[in-house]
Amino acid sequence: MQQLIVINQKDNVATATVDLQKGQEIAVETSSETFIITLQADIKFGHKVAIKDIKKGSPVYKYGEEIGITTEDIAMGEHVHVQNVLSQRGRGDLRN
């Protein structure tokens, strides 16, 4: 069973299928490659982890869709969640 799932080639995050521990080395499979990342934090089931470095102000892609913008640089293996991503969806305050 894959411990991290990547759905779309565009994704820069993977979703944990089980609870994972900081320091674990995890194989990540995409449609074009398999590589290893080392987790920089504990990742709970259902949470996201960066599978490549993502610069501050860049989009976060999950399932091939942009789900937010980073508020800081995020290194490969780091937890990707509300502490470092600002959601752009469903925000009434961003309507023109």
N, C-alpha and C positions, 0 to 999 in steps of 0.2 A: 504494500500500500504506500502510495506517495504521501509524504508528510507535509509537503507544500504543493499547492496546485496553481498552475498558471494556465489560464483559459485561452488567452489571445496573444499572438506574437507581439502586439503593441504594448502589452502589460509591462510595467516596471515594478510591480509588486506581485507577491504570491500570497495565497491564503492558507493558513495552517489548518490541517485536518485533524490534528491532535495538539495537546499542550506540548510546547517545546521549551528547552532550557538554553539559557545563555551559554555560549561556548560550543554547542553542538555543531557538527559539520553535517549539512543536509544537501543531498543531491536535488537539484532543480532541473526538471525536464520541460523543455519547450518543444514546439514542433520542429525546430531546426537544430537544437543542441541540448546537451546535458552538461551541467557544471555544478561545482560545489560552492556553497556559501557557508560562512561561519556566523552563527547568530551572535549579535552584539547585546541582546537582551532576551529575557524570557518572552515567549510569544504564546498567548492563550489560543485555544481552539477558536477558529473563525476570524482571528485577527490577521492583519497584513504585515508582511515583512518586505523590505526593499530587496530586489534581486539585482539591482545595479545602483550606482551612485545617482542621486537625484539632487540637482542644485536648487537652492532657495528660489522661489518664484516660478518653479517649473510645474507642469501638470503631473498628477498622479493618475495612472491608467490601471483600471481593473476591469476584466471582462471586455477589454478593448474600448472602454468608455472612460472619458475624463471624469474623475470623481472628486477632484479638489486640486488645490494649489499648495505647494509646500511653503511653510513659513520659516523654514531654516534648511540648511544643507542636510541631507539624509544619506548616510553611508550604506552601502550594501550590507545586509544582515541586520539593520536596525528595525525596530518596531515602527510601523507607520500607522498613526492614529490621530486623535484630536489634538495631541500635544505638538504635532508638527505638520498638520494638514488643515487647511481651511476649506470647508465644503463650499462649492459654488452652486449646488442644486437645492431647490426648494427654499431659497432665501428670498423672502418678500422684500427685504431691505435692499436688494440689488435691482429691483424692478425700476424701469425708467418711467 
